[in-house]
Amino acid sequence: MKTDNENLRESENPTSDNIDDNSGDIKLTIKEAAQKIDESVHVVRNWMKELKNHIPTLQGENGYHYFDKSSIEQLLLIKKLSREQGYSIKQINHYLSTGDDPLKPARTPEDPVMLELEVIKEHLKRQEEFNQALINRLEKQQEYIQNSLEKRDQQLLDVVKETQQAKSEVAATKKKGFFARLFS
């Protein structure tokens, strides 16, 4: 199975079919080159400004840049990357400079950022374990407090009942004492 880069590289050559075979000695102005690749002059000028190292042009005695067959092929590749693949100018520059797919991360596991990320992940894992242990401990303490409060409440109820019962007995004895004195 072919990778995206292989498919892209294979598709680079067919774009040259759009250029006439007898156009080996062509020298197109920027306007003519833009028309040839069906883009606006402004877009081609922007590509020239941002990707000038990757677009081979011929400079005339008048200082103007002229495009030959290889320049047109490069512009067609840039157009394909930009329009069909959705690459940004920076991604196109990366692709043309390295040949690597700019949509895939180029970092290796030895990259300091990746190593720092691994350390951060490990700290996060430990923090989550600590948090879970803390939650478990707090739940046990909450259960202990709840049980202690229930025991205390039961003891208070028992004391209140005993006190009320004792008061009732004292009151009953006092009543008997009053009536007993009255009728004796």
Sequence and secondary structure as in RCSB ss.txt:
>XXXX:A:sequence
MKTDNENLRESENPTSDNIDDNSGDIKLTIKEAAQKIDESVHVVRNWMKELKNHIPTLQGENGYHYFDKSSIEQL
LLIKKLSREQGYSIKQINHYLSTGDDPLKPARTPEDPVMLELEVIKEHLKRQEEFNQALINRLEKQQEYIQNSLE
KRDQQLLDVVKETQQAKSEVAATKKKGFFARLFS
>XXXX:A:secstr
   HHHHHHHHHGGGGGGS TT TT  B HHHHHHHTT  HHHHHHHHHHSGGGS  EE TTS EEB HHHHHHH
HHHHIIIIIS   HHHHHHHHHH S TTS    TTSHHHHHHHHHHHHHHHHHHHHHHHHHHHHHHHHHHHHHHH
HHHHHHHHHHHHHHHHHHHHHHHHHHHHHHHHH 
